């Protein structure tokens, strides 16, 4: 419907024209040149290659759908509950993060710190006084201190624009521990040993590329007296001034002086140790180089999802189910489930065969298959029926045909 010209003049809005002149002169809070709630890696992880491994695991975990669902009497998925918790998990967890970005933040923080807290920020009712509340917004928090029934967390306050330290009860915050803690976060784990080796390699590289010459000058006299020592120091400074003041870094020495350069490559097995620790870490995490560069086959990805992604998502979902759903809600068959799309790893050449098997065995309807392929649903009512289209019509239609045939025979007998 076309909007009338007068209505457009009355209700139209422009970001540059329709501005309140007093709005931008009030106190708008803290301002930053970078995003203040973004996760910052700790213990030097941002300087090593382990950040790329963390990021890949977090991306794959956040690609799995986590929903607030309802189950039947056999604990099977029935439908989605349109609650505030489901809104946080699927649409937006807070004013800064979508549901997917929030899960990625949770996994990244959990892998980096070993344990992370998911704290409800805005709720419909005070969660301390009752457990029957709905969550409007939630954020990831770093655990600073542990108490018997409470934890002290550092969480970003989107109203003040600062990270604040608050104490929250354990019963209202989901505390998720890394299921791969022994491999990643233990002080002597494979990941921490690899990080220390990588940091050591960085130090050696910085020393090699620092621009120092590392020279030893052998003078033609014995340096034992104070006068000879001063003479040698003056000679060293003279060579330094020649190299620093020369355009091409050239200096001259006496014919009786010898210069030895020490900054040659030192032969050590540091790189071999790093390669060994990297391969051991990949095997313990269920990760291969093909997973990181995207060349892994379907079986490798399935093993990766089952050994790495599934334990992480189960830890998050189980803790949310335990803390954010009351016993009454669980009795009413409410739950939090995660679902991974199995068709993401299937090539296009195999989609037709899978679609035929799923529809022929009455597992998926035609419209559900069309949705997987990315096509619009069909308006044909048969496209939403869960039946094998290769077989004859259902029993009801067959009975109707048989009845018609009987009526025809009766007519023939009557005429005879």
C-alpha positions in Angstrom: 0.0 0.0 0.0 1.4 3.3 -1.1 1.8 5.9 1.7 0.1 9.3 1.1 2.4 12.3 0.6 1.0 14.1 3.6 1.5 11.1 5.9 5.1 10.8 4.7 5.7 14.5 5.6 4.2 13.9 9.0 5.8 10.6 10.0 9.0 10.5 7.9 12.3 10.5 9.7 15.9 11.1 8.7 19.0 10.3 10.7 20.7 13.6 9.8 17.7 16.0 9.8 15.4 14.8 12.7 17.9 15.0 15.5 17.3 16.3 19.0 19.8 19.2 19.5 20.1 18.5 23.2 20.6 14.7 22.9 24.3 14.7 22.1 25.1 17.3 24.8 24.1 15.1 27.7 26.4 12.6 29.4 26.4 9.5 27.2 28.8 7.4 29.4 32.2 6.0 28.8 33.6 6.2 25.2 36.2 3.9 23.7 38.0 3.6 20.4 37.6 -0.2 20.5 34.9 -2.5 21.7 35.2 -2.6 25.5 33.3 -5.9 26.0 35.4 -7.9 23.6 37.3 -10.8 25.0 41.0 -10.2 25.7 43.2 -13.3 25.7 45.3 -13.9 28.9 48.7 -15.4 29.7 50.2 -14.5 26.3 47.7 -16.6 24.3 47.1 -13.8 21.9 50.8 -14.0 20.8 50.8 -17.7 19.9 49.1 -19.9 17.3 46.8 -21.4 20.0 44.4 -18.4 19.5 43.6 -19.7 16.0 42.8 -23.2 17.5 40.5 -21.5 20.1 38.8 -19.4 17.5 38.1 -22.4 15.2 36.6 -24.4 18.1 34.5 -21.4 19.2 33.3 -20.8 15.7 32.2 -24.4 15.2 30.5 -24.5 18.6 28.6 -21.3 18.0 27.3 -22.7 14.6 25.3 -25.3 16.5 21.7 -24.2 17.4 21.0 -24.1 21.1 17.2 -23.7 21.9 14.9 -23.7 24.9 12.7 -26.6 24.0 9.8 -28.7 25.2 9.9 -32.5 25.3 7.2 -35.2 25.3 6.8 -38.1 27.8 9.6 -40.0 26.1 12.0 -37.0 26.3 11.8 -36.3 22.6 11.9 -32.9 21.1 8.4 -31.5 20.4 8.8 -27.7 19.9 10.5 -24.5 20.8 9.4 -22.5 23.9 9.2 -18.8 23.0 10.8 -17.5 26.2 13.3 -14.8 27.0 16.0 -17.5 27.5 15.4 -18.8 24.0 15.6 -15.2 22.7 19.0 -14.8 24.3 20.2 -18.1 22.8 18.9 -17.6 19.3 18.4 -13.9 18.6 20.3 -11.6 21.0 21.9 -12.2 24.4 22.4 -8.5 25.2 22.6 -5.1 23.5 26.0 -5.9 22.1 26.0 -9.6 21.1 23.8 -11.8 19.1 23.0 -15.3 20.3 25.7 -16.8 18.2 28.3 -14.2 19.2 27.4 -14.9 22.8 28.1 -18.6 22.5 31.4 -17.9 20.7 32.3 -15.6 23.6 31.5 -18.2 26.1 33.6 -20.9 24.4 36.5 -18.6 23.8 36.5 -17.4 27.4 36.2 -21.0 28.7 39.1 -22.2 26.6 41.3 -19.3 27.6 40.5 -19.2 31.3 39.5 -22.8 32.0 36.2 -21.8 33.7 33.6 -19.1 32.8 30.4 -17.8 34.3 27.2 -17.0 32.4 25.4 -14.4 34.5 21.8 -13.2 33.9 21.9 -9.4 33.9 18.2 -8.5 33.3 15.5 -10.8 34.6 11.7 -10.4 35.0 11.8 -11.2 38.8 14.6 -11.0 41.4 16.4 -14.4 41.0 17.6 -14.3 44.6 14.1 -14.3 46.0 12.5 -16.9 43.6 13.6 -19.3 40.9 10.5 -18.7 38.7 12.0 -15.9 36.5 12.7 -15.4 32.8 16.0 -14.1 31.5 16.0 -11.0 29.3 19.8 -10.5 28.9 22.9 -12.4 29.9 26.6 -11.9 29.6 29.9 -13.8 30.0 31.9 -13.1 33.1 35.4 -13.9 34.3 35.5 -15.6 37.7 37.9 -13.8 40.1 37.3 -15.5 43.4 35.4 -18.5 44.7 33.3 -18.7 47.8 31.2 -21.5 49.3 27.9 -20.3 47.8 29.0 -17.3 45.7 31.5 -16.2 43.2 33.1 -12.9 42.4 33.0 -12.1 38.7 34.2 -9.3 36.4 31.4 -8.5 34.0 30.8 -5.7 31.5 28.1 -3.3 32.5 26.5 -1.9 29.3 24.9 0.9 31.3 28.1 2.4 32.7 30.4 1.2 29.9 32.9 -0.3 32.4 33.8 -3.8 33.6 32.7 -4.2 37.2 33.5 -6.7 39.9 30.3 -8.1 41.5 29.4 -11.0 43.7 26.6 -13.3 42.4 25.2 -16.5 43.9 26.3 -19.8 42.3 22.7 -20.8 42.0 21.8 -18.1 39.6 24.9 -18.2 37.4 25.9 -21.0 35.0 29.5 -21.9 35.9 30.9 -23.8 32.9 34.3 -25.6 33.3 36.3 -26.5 30.2 35.9 -30.3 29.7 39.3 -30.3 28.1 40.9 -28.6 31.1 43.5 -31.3 31.6 44.7 -30.8 28.0 44.5 -27.0 27.7 44.5 -25.2 31.0 46.5 -27.3 33.5 49.9 -25.7 34.2 51.9 -28.6 32.8 49.4 -29.6 30.1 50.3 -30.0 26.5 48.8 -26.7 25.5 50.7 -24.7 28.2 54.0 -26.4 27.3 53.4 -25.6 23.7 52.7 -21.9 24.6 55.9 -21.7 26.6 57.9 -23.2 23.7 56.3 -20.7 21.3 57.0 -17.8 23.6 60.6 -19.0 23.8 60.8 -19.2 20.1 59.5 -15.6 19.8 62.2 -14.4 22.2 64.9 -16.0 20.0 63.5 -14.5 16.9 63.4 -11.1 18.5 67.0 -11.4 19.5 68.0 -12.5 16.0 66.1 -9.6 14.4 67.1 -6.9 16.8 69.8 -5.5 14.6 72.7 -6.2 17.0 76.0 -7.3 15.4 77.3 -9.3 18.5 81.0 -8.7 17.6 84.1 -9.6 19.6 87.1 -7.5 18.9 90.5 -9.0 19.6 93.0 -6.3 20.2 96.8 -6.7 19.6 97.6 -6.2 23.3 96.8 -7.7 26.7 94.1 -6.0 28.7 95.2 -6.2 32.3 95.8 -2.7 33.5 93.2 0.1 33.9 94.9 2.1 31.1 94.6 -0.8 28.6 91.0 -1.3 29.6 90.2 2.3 28.9 92.0 2.1 25.6 90.0 -0.9 24.6 86.7 0.8 25.6 87.6 3.8 23.5 88.4 1.5 20.6 85.0 -0.2 21.0 83.1 3.1 21.0 85.1 4.3 18.0 83.9 1.2 16.0 80.3 1.8 17.2 80.4 5.4 16.0 81.8 4.4 12.7 79.0 1.8 12.1 76.3 4.1 13.4 77.5 7.1 11.4 78.2 5.3 8.2 75.5 5.2 5.4 76.1 1.5 4.6 77.4 0.4 8.1 81.0 0.1 7.2 83.9 0.6 9.6 87.7 0.1 9.5 90.0 -1.6 11.9 93.7 -2.0 12.4 95.5 -4.8 10.6 96.5 -6.5 13.8 92.9 -6.5 15.1 90.6 -9.5 14.7 86.8 -9.4 14.7 84.6 -12.4 15.4 80.8 -12.3 14.8 78.6 -14.3 17.1 75.1 -13.8 15.8 75.1 -17.1 13.8 72.2 -19.4 13.9 72.4 -21.6 17.0 71.5 -25.2 16.3 68.8 -26.4 18.8 65.9 -28.8 18.8 63.3 -26.1 19.7 61.4 -26.3 16.4 61.3 -30.1 16.6 59.8 -29.9 20.1 57.2 -27.4 18.9 56.2 -29.7 16.0 56.0 -32.7 18.4 53.8 -30.8 20.9 51.6 -29.4 18.2 50.9 -32.9 16.8 50.3 -34.3 20.3 47.9 -31.4 21.0 45.9 -31.9 17.8 45.6 -35.6 18.6 44.4 -34.9 22.1 41.8 -32.4 20.9 40.7 -34.4 18.0 41.8 -31.8 15.5 43.8 -32.2 12.3 45.4 -29.7 10.1 42.7 -30.4 7.5 40.1 -29.1 10.0 41.9 -25.8 10.4 42.4 -25.3 6.7 39.0 -26.7 5.6 40.2 -29.7 3.7 39.0 -32.4 6.1 36.6 -35.1 4.9 33.2 -35.9 6.4 34.5 -38.7 8.7 37.3 -36.5 10.1 34.8 -33.7 10.8 32.4 -36.1 12.4 35.1 -37.3 14.7 36.0 -33.7 15.5 32.4 -32.8 16.3 32.0 -35.9 18.6 35.3 -35.6 20.5 35.7 -31.8 20.7 32.6 -29.8 20.0 30.0 -32.1 21.6 31.7 -32.2 25.1 31.9 -28.4 25.1 28.3 -27.8 24.1 27.1 -30.5 26.5 28.9 -28.7 29.4 27.3 -25.4 28.5 23.8 -26.8 27.9 23.8 -29.1 31.0 24.9 -26.2 33.3 22.2 -23.9 31.8 19.6 -26.6 32.2 20.7 -27.0 35.9 20.8 -23.3 36.8 18.3 -21.6 34.5 15.4 -24.2 34.6 13.8 -24.9 37.9 12.8 -28.4 39.0 9.2 -27.6 38.2 10.1 -26.5 34.7 12.1 -29.7 34.1 9.1 -31.7 35.4 7.0 -29.9 32.9 9.3 -31.3 30.2 11.2 -28.1 29.5 14.8 -28.5 28.5 17.7 -26.9 26.7 18.9 -28.8 23.6 21.5 -28.2 20.9 21.1 -29.4 17.3 23.7 -29.6 14.6 22.7 -29.5 10.9 23.9 -32.8 9.5 23.5 -31.5 5.9 26.3 -28.9 6.2 29.0 -31.3 5.4 27.2 -33.1 2.6 28.3 -32.3 -0.9 25.7 -31.3 -3.5 26.3 -34.5 -5.5 24.9 -36.6 -2.6 21.9 -34.5 -1.6 19.7 -36.1 -4.2 20.4 -39.6 -3.0 19.9 -38.6 0.7 16.7 -36.7 -0.2 15.3 -39.8 -1.9 16.1 -42.1 1.1 14.7 -39.6 3.7 11.4 -39.1 1.8 11.0 -42.7 0.8 11.5 -43.9 4.4 9.1 -41.2 5.7 11.8 -39.4 7.7 11.4 -35.9 6.2 8.8 -34.3 4.0 9.5 -32.8 0.6 9.2 -29.2 2.0 11.8 -30.0 4.7 14.2 -31.3 2.0 13.6 -28.2 -0.1 14.4 -26.1 3.0 17.7 -27.9 3.4 18.6 -27.2 -0.3 17.6 -23.6 0.1 14.4 -23.6 -1.9 11.1 -22.1 -1.0 8.4 -24.5 0.3 5.9 -25.8 -2.2 2.2 -24.9 -1.9 1.2 -28.4 -2.8 -0.4 -30.1 0.3 1.3 -33.3 -0.5 4.7 -31.7 0.0 4.0 -31.5 3.8 2.8 -35.1 4.1 5.2 -37.6 5.6 4.7 -40.5 3.2 6.4 -42.3 0.4 5.3 -40.8 -2.8 6.5 -43.9 -4.7 3.8 -46.1 -3.3 0.1 -46.0 -4.0 -2.4 -43.7 -2.2 -3.1 -44.2 1.5 -5.6 -46.9 2.7 -8.4 -44.4 3.0 -8.2 -43.5 -0.7 -7.9 -47.1 -1.6 -11.1 -48.0 0.3 -12.9 -45.3 -1.5 -11.9 -46.7 -4.8 -12.9 -50.2 -3.8 -16.3 -48.9 -2.7 -16.9 -47.3 -6.0 -16.0 -50.5 -7.8 -18.5 -52.4 -5.6 -21.3 -50.0 -6.3 -20.7 -50.5 -10.0 -21.0 -54.2 -9.7 -24.2 -53.9 -7.8 -25.6 -51.8 -10.6 -24.7 -54.4 -13.2 -26.3 -57.2 -11.2 -29.5 -55.2 -10.8 -29.7 -54.6 -14.5 -29.3 -58.2 -15.2 
